Amino acid sequence: MLLTDTIAGKRQADTLGDLVLSAGLTPAQMRKLQREVKAGKLVKLRKGIYAAAHLAPDELRLIVRQHWQKLVGTVVPGGVVSYISALTSGIQEDGTVTVSHPAIYGKKVDLPGLTIVEVRGPGPLPYDMPLQGTGLHWAGRTRCLLENVGQSAPRRAGREKVEQYLVAVMTSGGEKALNDIRDQAASLANPLGMEKEEQILRTIIGALLGSHARGELSTRDGRLVAQGTPVDAERLALLEVLAAYLRTSILPRIEERVPTGVARHHCALIESYFSNYVEGTKFTIEEACDIVLNNRPVTTRPKDSHDVLGVFRLAITAPFRNNPPVCGEDFLEGLQAWHADMLKMRPEANPGQLKLEPNYAGNTKFVEPMLVRGTMKEGSRLALSVPEGLARAIYYAFLISEIHPFDDGNGRLSRLVMNAELTRAGLHRIIIPTLFHPQYVDCARNLTRNRQPEGFVCSIAKMARWCAQFDYADLKPLIAQLTGTNAFEESPVQYKLWNLDGSSALPD
């Protein structure tokens, strides 16, 4: 048995599948580690980092990239992901990641599939964000703009990219967001030693604000901004198709059947479990119960564990549980607050910040970043024309998932807002089980591509009936009932979703 097996789950050690970080190992574990290295079961990648010897080179590179934050934190403890790495996705396409540190700098550290570029710079500053459990911080938005605005270099994005980024910030956050960056840059310039870069950034922001006021921005995105708050006209037309259908639909009214207390916690747990599982955060139901009910995050997956806790928290806590954001001007701001709370343990996912790059699901391209604010504003206003309760809840679910305003967490957020509307109206919350999720997605895709809302509306109505039949008071029988309906299965080809009485939950 490898050391990775014998110490997995123990808090004093970091185990990342077939990788072992020796920091925190007990003396006995260190002796076992050395024996396994000597026996050829583990190989040393560098000081403090070991990998299982059976891994093929491609497998090792993949695992290293998967856990790059932990590994960089081991090599450069107290470092800050900076420069082009902070402005983009962290690790670059060529496998490099740039990290600033006041004492560890001037070298490149090569690991399979990963090159750590150590540069001189201050440690964490105001507005930098901690990457929980890694020993690293992520440079805040203003810091990384200062670091990238200078002459183009291997570790800098350059002025043009910074200008594009600032235009995106202005359209998503308004002029106040640019003024905040300008004020923060003034306070960060000295500790960063970037007074010259601060002047360049100030000049760009001033020019953008002045051009915005005169309607003279020269880029395509800038011209859209100059026209006011631009919208995705095709998406708004699609949302009107759904709204019109919902206004005349006869939908079931299923009253809330889950009493306060432990039953409500169990219901929120199941809601969070499925909502995360279908988005790729996969735990066993037993692990999810331990995470939520016993506050025991899986030590090797702390961020995934906090994803489950984040959705559970919003599903059980007012105002998130029973008050969807106010429609119109304030709707998107409300969503940002929800998103920030849900993903507060994932700074790399930009919690609370609107996307700055387009996002996709397969061949479906969601609303362009420049059009998010206006489309969400007008789309949320349209919600007020839809009957309250299940009809409006369905509309909210599609509105958020179709616009996809954030880099991550859009699906989970869409279902939370849907359920907040149901709870506000005194109706039963809806859970989308794993087995039904592919059909749910297909129905949403058919609405997007073919403007056919019936399937999407009916799919959610079916789940409203399905999830209301369970007794959430006792967890063990509840899990047994869900198992009996095939809710936890993944293949709709192999399995069918059943009701508790043995009938089909999805009749033809």
NUGUTOR-195731 format. One record per residue (C-alpha): x negated, y negated, z negated. Coordinates in nm, 3 decimals, decimal comma. Example, Ala and Ser with C-alpha at 12.3 -4.5 7.8 and 13.67 -1.06 7.14 Angstrom:
BEGIN
east  north  up
-1,230  0,450  -0,780
-1,367  0,106  -0,714
//
This chain:
BEGIN
east  north  up
0,000  0,000  0,000
-0,137  -0,338  0,100
-0,177  -0,628  -0,138
0,093  -0,809  0,063
0,335  -0,539  -0,055
0,227  -0,516  -0,417
0,240  -0,892  -0,489
0,536  -0,989  -0,272
0,786  -1,195  -0,468
0,548  -1,284  -0,751
0,535  -1,653  -0,819
0,162  -1,672  -0,883
0,070  -1,580  -0,526
0,158  -1,685  -0,174
0,241  -1,397  0,059
0,347  -1,475  0,413
0,427  -1,136  0,557
0,096  -1,004  0,685
-0,098  -1,307  0,557
-0,232  -1,357  0,205
-0,351  -1,683  0,049
-0,582  -1,608  -0,242
-0,508  -1,929  -0,435
-0,317  -1,830  -0,748
-0,404  -1,462  -0,742
-0,472  -1,301  -1,077
-0,820  -1,151  -1,136
-0,674  -0,803  -1,087
-0,515  -0,904  -0,760
-0,841  -1,062  -0,642
-1,024  -0,736  -0,711
-0,762  -0,545  -0,515
-0,792  -0,796  -0,233
-1,168  -0,747  -0,214
-1,124  -0,369  -0,211
-0,880  -0,394  0,080
-1,117  -0,621  0,271
-1,397  -0,373  0,214
-1,172  -0,085  0,323
-1,082  -0,268  0,641
-0,713  -0,314  0,556
-0,745  -0,694  0,536
-0,966  -0,931  0,731
-1,085  -1,271  0,612
-0,986  -1,553  0,847
-1,161  -1,817  0,635
-1,202  -1,894  0,268
-0,877  -1,823  0,088
-0,689  -1,685  0,393
-0,660  -1,316  0,478
-0,461  -1,118  0,733
-0,359  -0,756  0,776
-0,618  -0,582  0,993
-0,357  -0,395  1,200
-0,231  -0,711  1,369
-0,294  -0,747  1,740
-0,446  -1,083  1,843
-0,116  -1,213  1,986
0,072  -1,109  1,673
-0,182  -1,282  1,452
-0,165  -1,605  1,650
0,215  -1,601  1,630
0,217  -1,548  1,253
-0,045  -1,817  1,197
0,161  -2,070  1,394
0,475  -1,968  1,211
0,313  -2,046  0,875
0,089  -2,333  0,984
0,202  -2,571  0,711
0,102  -2,332  0,431
-0,228  -2,259  0,600
-0,312  -2,625  0,662
-0,225  -2,696  0,300
-0,475  -2,430  0,195
-0,750  -2,572  0,414
-0,680  -2,940  0,341
-0,499  -2,953  0,004
-0,347  -3,296  -0,052
-0,371  -3,380  0,319
-0,120  -3,578  0,524
0,003  -3,462  0,866
-0,078  -3,774  1,064
-0,129  -3,948  1,399
0,027  -3,772  1,701
0,115  -3,468  1,490
0,340  -3,676  1,265
0,503  -3,855  1,558
0,589  -3,529  1,733
0,644  -3,179  1,602
0,336  -3,131  1,387
0,151  -2,858  1,568
0,079  -2,950  1,931
0,116  -2,730  2,239
-0,257  -2,656  2,234
-0,234  -2,541  1,871
-0,394  -2,850  1,713
-0,262  -3,036  1,411
-0,415  -3,360  1,283
-0,446  -3,408  0,907
-0,574  -3,711  0,715
-0,764  -3,682  0,387
-0,984  -3,928  0,200
-1,255  -3,669  0,125
-1,204  -3,375  0,361
-1,266  -3,498  0,715
-1,493  -3,485  1,017
-1,444  -3,119  1,103
-1,228  -2,892  1,311
-1,118  -2,569  1,149
-1,023  -2,293  1,390
-0,777  -2,018  1,301
-0,614  -1,781  1,551
-0,370  -1,999  1,744
-0,432  -2,304  1,523
-0,695  -2,579  1,515
-0,691  -2,817  1,218
-0,839  -3,156  1,303
-0,951  -3,326  0,982
-0,970  -3,705  1,003
-1,056  -3,965  0,744
-0,761  -4,149  0,596
-0,581  -4,214  0,270
-0,379  -3,949  0,095
-0,003  -3,984  0,046
0,125  -4,341  0,067
0,472  -4,487  0,005
0,727  -4,348  0,255
0,520  -4,033  0,321
0,725  -3,717  0,266
0,615  -3,408  0,069
0,631  -3,074  0,248
0,754  -2,866  -0,042
0,540  -2,570  -0,141
0,254  -2,650  0,097
0,040  -2,912  -0,079
0,085  -3,138  0,225
0,270  -3,459  0,302
0,413  -3,572  0,634
0,323  -3,928  0,732
0,626  -4,153  0,707
0,766  -4,311  1,020
0,592  -4,646  0,976
0,256  -4,495  0,888
0,254  -4,271  1,195
0,355  -4,563  1,418
0,057  -4,762  1,291
-0,170  -4,462  1,344
-0,048  -4,410  1,700
-0,022  -4,767  1,832
-0,394  -4,810  1,901
-0,579  -4,718  2,218
-0,486  -4,375  2,350
-0,711  -4,105  2,212
-0,681  -3,729  2,157
-0,515  -3,782  1,821
-0,310  -4,093  1,916
0,009  -4,109  2,120
-0,067  -4,464  2,242
0,125  -4,789  2,270
0,370  -4,680  2,540
0,495  -4,386  2,332
0,527  -4,611  2,028
0,733  -4,861  2,228
0,962  -4,583  2,351
0,999  -4,459  1,996
1,087  -4,806  1,869
1,353  -4,852  2,137
1,505  -4,522  2,023
1,490  -4,635  1,661
1,665  -4,961  1,747
1,946  -4,790  1,933
2,002  -4,533  1,659
1,947  -4,755  1,356
2,003  -5,108  1,482
1,788  -5,417  1,436
1,772  -5,358  1,061
1,575  -5,036  1,121
1,310  -5,231  1,318
1,293  -5,500  1,051
1,243  -5,232  0,786
0,953  -5,085  0,986
0,797  -5,430  1,025
0,820  -5,493  0,649
0,679  -5,152  0,562
0,392  -5,195  0,810
0,285  -5,513  0,633
0,251  -5,323  0,305
0,076  -5,020  0,458
-0,176  -5,198  0,680
-0,432  -5,263  0,407
-0,445  -4,915  0,247
-0,464  -4,764  0,595
-0,727  -5,013  0,711
-0,508  -5,091  1,012
-0,452  -5,465  1,000
-0,514  -5,493  1,375
-0,266  -5,214  1,449
-0,013  -5,384  1,222
-0,033  -5,697  1,435
0,020  -5,495  1,752
0,320  -5,321  1,599
0,461  -5,653  1,478
0,424  -5,797  1,830
0,606  -5,503  1,987
0,891  -5,522  1,737
0,923  -5,897  1,783
0,935  -5,857  2,159
1,198  -5,585  2,135
1,419  -5,785  1,903
1,386  -6,097  2,119
1,451  -5,908  2,440
1,746  -5,735  2,281
1,896  -6,071  2,187
1,852  -6,196  2,544
1,953  -5,868  2,709
1,617  -5,842  2,889
1,479  -5,502  2,791
1,307  -5,354  3,094
1,329  -4,977  3,039
1,636  -4,770  3,133
1,709  -4,709  2,766
1,649  -5,073  2,692
1,899  -5,182  2,957
2,159  -4,954  2,801
2,097  -5,118  2,465
2,127  -5,465  2,618
2,475  -5,376  2,739
2,590  -5,333  2,380
2,651  -4,996  2,213
2,645  -4,751  2,505
2,858  -4,438  2,510
2,865  -4,105  2,690
3,180  -4,164  2,895
3,207  -3,799  3,007
3,189  -3,675  2,647
3,454  -3,923  2,537
3,681  -3,803  2,818
3,623  -3,444  2,701
3,706  -3,541  2,342
4,029  -3,699  2,464
4,121  -3,368  2,634
4,079  -3,189  2,301
4,262  -3,460  2,106
4,556  -3,454  2,349
4,584  -3,075  2,316
4,570  -3,091  1,935
4,840  -3,359  1,915
5,098  -3,114  2,051
4,961  -2,783  1,921
5,159  -2,583  1,666
4,896  -2,468  1,418
4,929  -2,265  1,097
4,935  -2,449  0,765
4,750  -2,224  0,523
4,749  -2,372  0,174
4,439  -2,362  -0,043
4,444  -2,033  -0,234
4,113  -2,048  -0,417
4,149  -2,173  -0,776
3,892  -2,392  -0,944
3,608  -2,228  -1,135
3,415  -1,918  -1,042
3,635  -1,827  -0,743
3,558  -2,161  -0,580
3,185  -2,103  -0,631
3,213  -1,759  -0,472
3,400  -1,905  -0,174
3,136  -2,175  -0,129
2,863  -1,912  -0,154
3,018  -1,704  0,125
3,072  -2,017  0,334
2,707  -2,117  0,296
2,579  -1,765  0,358
2,757  -1,725  0,692
2,701  -2,085  0,803
2,325  -2,045  0,758
2,304  -1,686  0,887
2,461  -1,769  1,223
2,206  -2,051  1,264
1,912  -1,815  1,212
1,851  -1,851  0,836
1,902  -1,484  0,763
1,912  -1,332  0,417
2,095  -1,030  0,284
2,412  -1,121  0,099
2,246  -0,997  -0,220
1,955  -1,236  -0,169
2,195  -1,523  -0,104
2,383  -1,444  -0,427
2,058  -1,453  -0,621
1,953  -1,781  -0,459
2,282  -1,958  -0,529
2,424  -1,805  -0,845
2,098  -1,741  -1,030
1,898  -2,029  -0,879
1,623  -1,794  -0,765
1,486  -1,902  -0,427
1,298  -1,632  -0,238
0,939  -1,728  -0,314
0,811  -1,646  0,034
1,091  -1,848  0,198
1,150  -2,154  -0,021
1,279  -2,380  0,257
1,521  -2,122  0,394
1,643  -2,068  0,038
1,704  -2,438  -0,006
1,898  -2,442  0,324
2,145  -2,201  0,164
2,154  -2,410  -0,153
2,201  -2,729  0,052
2,515  -2,609  0,230
2,651  -2,456  -0,093
2,599  -2,785  -0,275
2,796  -2,981  -0,016
3,069  -2,717  -0,005
3,126  -2,732  -0,381
3,048  -3,093  -0,475
3,261  -3,405  -0,435
3,274  -3,619  -0,226
3,126  -3,382  0,033
3,373  -3,106  -0,048
3,692  -3,301  0,002
3,624  -3,633  0,177
3,503  -3,637  0,539
3,320  -3,956  0,639
3,533  -4,257  0,723
3,603  -4,277  1,097
3,473  -4,558  1,318
3,176  -4,780  1,232
3,094  -4,592  0,912
3,136  -4,235  1,036
2,781  -4,183  1,160
2,633  -4,350  0,852
2,834  -4,107  0,641
2,709  -3,812  0,844
2,352  -3,929  0,794
2,404  -3,928  0,417
2,545  -3,574  0,433
2,259  -3,457  0,653
1,998  -3,617  0,425
2,141  -3,436  0,124
2,178  -3,101  0,301
1,821  -3,093  0,436
1,638  -3,296  0,173
1,388  -3,012  0,121
1,293  -3,016  0,491
1,124  -3,350  0,565
0,997  -3,213  0,896
1,363  -3,187  1,008
1,403  -3,565  0,961
1,689  -3,544  0,711
1,936  -3,827  0,760
1,764  -3,957  1,075
1,927  -3,941  1,416
1,753  -3,749  1,690
1,507  -3,938  1,907
1,472  -3,666  2,171
1,742  -3,483  2,370
1,847  -3,143  2,238
1,991  -2,839  2,413
2,171  -2,510  2,359
2,090  -2,289  2,655
2,183  -2,489  2,964
2,402  -2,731  2,769
2,245  -3,071  2,713
2,396  -3,263  2,426
2,454  -3,637  2,412
2,146  -3,847  2,489
1,989  -4,011  2,181
2,061  -4,358  2,317
2,430  -4,275  2,344
2,481  -4,103  2,008
2,579  -4,407  1,803
2,841  -4,543  2,040
2,984  -4,201  2,131
3,016  -4,098  1,767
3,175  -4,430  1,676
3,442  -4,408  1,947
3,483  -4,032  1,916
3,545  -4,053  1,542
3,802  -4,326  1,594
3,984  -4,091  1,828
4,013  -3,845  1,538
4,266  -4,076  1,375
4,505  -4,003  1,664
4,497  -3,631  1,582
4,732  -3,492  1,314
4,573  -3,448  0,973
4,482  -3,106  0,843
4,380  -2,817  1,067
4,415  -3,011  1,394
4,186  -3,292  1,280
3,946  -3,043  1,118
3,908  -2,863  1,452
3,847  -3,195  1,624
3,574  -3,287  1,373
3,401  -2,951  1,423
3,380  -3,003  1,799
3,296  -3,375  1,778
2,981  -3,317  1,573
2,864  -3,002  1,749
2,921  -3,156  2,094
2,732  -3,478  2,020
2,460  -3,296  1,819
2,331  -3,616  1,656
2,042  -3,460  1,460
1,737  -3,250  1,539
1,860  -2,966  1,317
2,159  -2,873  1,105
2,432  -2,987  1,346
2,630  -2,661  1,339
2,627  -2,639  0,961
2,725  -3,005  0,931
3,012  -2,965  1,179
3,162  -2,684  0,971
3,115  -2,873  0,644
3,302  -3,178  0,778
3,571  -2,951  0,922
3,619  -2,794  0,581
3,611  -3,128  0,401
3,914  -3,233  0,606
4,091  -2,907  0,521
4,022  -2,945  0,149
4,133  -3,309  0,159
4,464  -3,194  0,307
4,505  -2,914  0,049
4,434  -2,640  0,304
4,217  -2,330  0,285
3,856  -2,370  0,397
3,742  -2,180  0,707
3,451  -1,939  0,723
3,304  -1,823  1,057
3,169  -1,471  0,990
2,863  -1,341  1,170
3,059  -1,098  1,388
3,291  -1,371  1,517
3,025  -1,638  1,579
2,942  -1,535  1,940
3,309  -1,569  2,038
3,332  -1,903  1,855
3,033  -2,031  2,053
3,174  -1,900  2,381
3,501  -2,083  2,321
3,319  -2,408  2,242
3,108  -2,365  2,556
3,419  -2,308  2,766
3,566  -2,632  2,632
3,243  -2,818  2,710
3,199  -2,686  3,063
3,555  -2,626  3,182
3,757  -2,864  2,963
3,974  -2,579  2,836
4,052  -2,640  2,467
4,298  -2,356  2,402
4,038  -2,089  2,328
3,841  -2,306  2,089
4,151  -2,415  1,898
4,290  -2,062  1,879
3,956  -1,920  1,763
3,945  -2,148  1,460
4,315  -2,092  1,384
4,249  -1,717  1,379
3,967  -1,763  1,132
4,190  -1,983  0,914
4,425  -1,686  0,875
4,145  -1,433  0,839
3,946  -1,596  0,558
4,258  -1,679  0,353
4,337  -1,311  0,289
4,046  -1,248  0,050
4,043  -1,273  -0,328
3,737  -1,480  -0,419
3,766  -1,433  -0,798
3,539  -1,124  -0,825
3,223  -1,123  -0,616
3,148  -0,752  -0,591
3,496  -0,652  -0,460
3,487  -0,957  -0,233
3,162  -0,845  -0,070
3,302  -0,492  -0,035
3,614  -0,631  0,138
3,405  -0,844  0,376
3,189  -0,541  0,454
3,498  -0,336  0,529
3,614  -0,591  0,785
3,272  -0,578  0,961
3,218  -0,948  0,885
2,844  -0,897  0,829
2,783  -0,715  1,157
2,622  -0,896  1,451
2,734  -0,711  1,764
3,092  -0,771  1,889
3,023  -0,501  2,146
2,971  -0,235  1,879
3,206  -0,362  1,609
3,550  -0,517  1,578
3,658  -0,770  1,316
3,938  -0,628  1,102
4,191  -0,767  0,858
4,215  -0,619  0,511
4,517  -0,411  0,614
4,320  -0,249  0,896
4,477  -0,447  1,177
4,271  -0,641  1,430
4,177  -0,993  1,324
4,155  -1,084  1,693
4,464  -0,945  1,863
4,481  -0,982  2,239
//
